[in-house]
Amino acid sequence: MPQERPRRSRGRMRHGRFGAVLLAPSLFGLAVFLLLPILVVIWLSLNRWDLLAPMRFVGLDNYVDVLTDPTFGNSMLRTVIFVLSVIPLQTALGLFLAVLLSRGLPGSGVFRVIYVIPWICAPLALGVVWKWILAPYDGALNNLFGLSVEWLSDPAWAMPAVAGVTIWSQVGYTTLFFLAGLAAIPDTLVEAAQLDGASSWQTFWQVKLPLLGPTMFFVLVTGVISAFQAFDQIYALTPNGGPQGTTDVIASRIYLEAFQGGFNLGRASVMALVLFVILVAVTLVQQRFFSDRITYDLS
């Protein structure tokens, strides 16, 4: 017995070292591509730098400038409006389409591919295509319905147009995951509800929807993060913040602050950190909300 304990301890050490070797590539990638950039952004936020002149340490001045800047406040407001415009409709429409496709109706396989195509395409390229479609005079949409609406240059229509394009491009992603969630629900639970006399509507609300909790949590978390970081399509459709700053979301403001105008990487870094803190806080709130409302055991 005394000899077996040292052998076991040596075996555990060997397994521990072997596990560390296997984890080393992932840990290296995590440190280089996640932790290090965060540290660099924090350092840049404490300095004033335009990519040409020497970096100058200014402490918290950048934070004061950004947090008291009305332009940044407008960007935050526009971002919240954009997220609230996109996420509810995108989630509801994705769930609706997933329910339809899960019934196995004729042509469902073709529609699954069609719905996913916009999601896998380059957002910037889609933005260019939609900018042509929404053009005020020779655009396909206005010509099709005989309209003359300035979808992207009218302050009243710019945000709805941008949100609509985003929903169209992202709904396939949402539908795909809801389809996977519906497929994971055991048929025995649905059959039991039907034997108890539940209608299709009652079966969906009382059985399927509660069991989609993990999928709903994942879709909402990733969807909110993506909406807060939206940039490519918005910039392609309405560059420089859109008409009267109506589409000047925070990601666009960070880009404009860093690479146009003043080339102030310090202020842009502060904005990026504010966005990071907001995303962490929103994710924690969502996790807290769903923690007691989801189950992962469907057996």
N, C-alpha and C positions, 0 to 999 in steps of 0.2 A: 504493500500500500504506500509506504513513504516514497518508493521509487516511481510509482505511477503518477503522483502529483506533479513532480518536475516535468515528466514527459507530457502531461496534459497542458501544463503552462507553456512549455516550448511549442507544442502544437498550436495552441491558441495564438501565440506570438507570430508563428509562421503564417497562420491564416489571416491575422491582422495585417501583417506586412503585405501579403498577397492582395488583400482587399484594398489597401492603400494604393498599391501599384495600379489596380484596375480603376480606381476612382481618380487617379492623378490627372488623366487627360480632361475629364469633366471639370475637376476643380480648377485646373489651369484655365480652361475656357471661361469658367464662371468669374475667375479673378480678373482675367485680361479684358473680357468683353462686357462685364457687368459692373464689378466693383471698382475697377480702375477708372472707367469713364465717369462713374458717379463722383469719385474723388476729384477727378480733373474738373468736372463741372462746378463742384463746390469751391475749388481753388479759383477758377475763373470768375465766379460770382463775387469774389472779394477783391478783384482787380479790374482795372480799366484798360482795355486792349482793343485796338482796331486792326489787328493782323499785321500792321506795318510798324508803328511806333513801339518803343519798348513798353513792356507791361508795367503798369503802375498800381501799387497796392493802395486801395481806397477803403478797406474795411467793410463796414455795413452801409456805405453810401449808396451802393447800387440797390440794396434792398429798400432803402427809404425812397429812392427815386422811383422804383418800379411800383411799390405798393401805394404810392401817392399819385401815380400817373393816371389821369382820367382815360387815356387811350388803353392802358392795360385793363382798367376796370370795364371798359366797353368790350374788350376782347373776352373777358371772363363771362360777361353777361351773354354775349353772342354764342359762346361755347355752350353755356347751360341751355340756352334756347335750342341750339342745334341738337344737343343730346336728347332733350325732352321731346323734340320733334321726331327724331329718328328711332330711338330705342323702343318705345311702346308699339308703334306701327310695324316696325321691322320684326319684333318678337311675335306679335299677334298674327301677322301675315305669314310668317314662317311656320308657326304652329298650325294655322289653317291649311296651308299647302301640304304640310307633312301628313296631316290627318287624311286629306284627299288621296295623296299618293300611297299611303299605307293600305288603302282598300284594294289595291291591285286592279284598278280599272284599266280598260284597254288604252294603250298609249302611255301608261305611267312611266315606263322605262325611258321613253323619249323625253318626257317632260322633266324627269330627274336630271338628265344631262343638260337640257336647256336652262334650267334654273341655276345650275352650278357654273355655267360658262361665264357669266359676268363677274363672278367672284374670283375666278382664276385668271382673268385678264388684267393687264396692267392698268391701275387706276388712272394714271395720267393719260393714257391713250383713250380710255373711256371718257374722261373729261373732255378731251378734244372733240370726240365724236358727238357728245351731248351738247357741246357748245355750238356745233353746227346745227344740230336738231332744234335747239332753242333759239337760234338766231332770229332777230325781230322781223326781218323783211324777207329773207330767202330761206328761212329755216323750215325743216320738214314739218314740224308740229303746227306752226301757224298756217302754212300752206294747206295742210291736210284739213284743218277745221275752219279755214277762212278767217283767221284771227290776225291781229297785229300787236300782240302783247310783247312787251320788252321784258322777257322772263329774267334776264340776267343783269339788266341795267336799271330796272325799276326797283327802288328800295322795298316796295311792298311785296314784290315777287321773288327777289333774289334768294332769300333764305328758304322759302318753300321749295323753290326749284332745286337748289343745292341739296336740301334734305331729301327730296323725292328721288334724285339721281342716286344718292347714297343708299337709300332703302332698296332701290331697284338692283343695285350692284351687290348688296350684302344679304339680301333675303335668301339667296340660294345657300349661303353658308349656314344660316339659321335653320332652314328647312332640312338640310343634310343631317344636322345633329339631332333635331327633333325626330326625324325618321329613325335614326339609330336608337333613340330612347324608346320610341314606340315599339320597335322590333324586340327590345329587351324585356318588355312586359310579358310575363308568362300567360299563355292562352287560357290556362286553367282559371286564373283570376277573372278574366273577362267572361268565360263560360259560366262560372259560379254566379256572377252578377246577373247574367241573362237568365239563368235558371231561377233566380230569386224574383224575376219579373221586372228587372231594370230595363228601361228603354235605352236606345243608343246614346241619347243625350245624357241620361243619368249615368250610364256606364262611363262615358268620357269624363264627366265632372267628378264623379265619386270614386272612380277606380284609376283611370288612366292619368288624369291630370295630377293627382297627388303623387303617383309613382314617377312622374316626370320631374320631380323636384331636383335631383342631381343634374339632369340635363338643363333645366331652367336656370339653375344656379350658374352652370358653366357658360351658357349662352349669354346671360345677362352680364356676367363679369367681363367676359371677353368682348362683348358688344359695347359696353360702356367704355372700356379702355380704348377700343378702336375708335369710337366716336369722339372721345376727348382728344385723340391724337390725329384726327382726320386732317389731311393737308393736301394730298396730291390732286384729287378731284376738285376740291374747293378752289385751289390755286389755278387750276386749268380753266375752270368755269368763270371764276370771278377773281382775277389777280389783284393784288394790292388792297385786299380787304373789301372789295366789292363796292357798290354804290353807297356812299355815305357811311362806309364802315359796317354795313349790315351783315357781311359774312366774314368779318375780321376775327376769326376764331383764334384761340391762343396758339395753336401750332403755326398758323400763318404769321401771327405777330412775332413769334420767336424767330422765324426765318427772315422776316423783313428787318427785324432789329439787328440780327447778326450779319446778314449779307447784303442788305440794301440800306440806303440812308446813312446812318451814323456808323455802321460797322462796329457796333458796341457789343462785343462778346460777353462782357460782364453782365450787362442788363439782360441779354438773352439767356444767360446761364441762370440768373435769378428766376426768370419766367419758367424755365425748364424745371427748376427745383420746386417752384410753386405747383406746377402741373403734377410733378411726381408725388408731392405730399397729398394733393387732392385725390389722385388715383388710389393711393394707399388707403386713405381715409374712406373713400367710397367703397372700395373692395372689402374693407373690414366691416363696414356697416352691412353690406350684402351678406357677408359670411355670418355675421351675428343674426341676421334676419332668417336665413335659411338653416341655421344650425339645428334648430328644433323642429324643422318642418320637412326634412328630407330623410329618406331611408335608402340605404344602399343594398339591403338584403331583400331580394325579390323572390326568394325561394319559398 
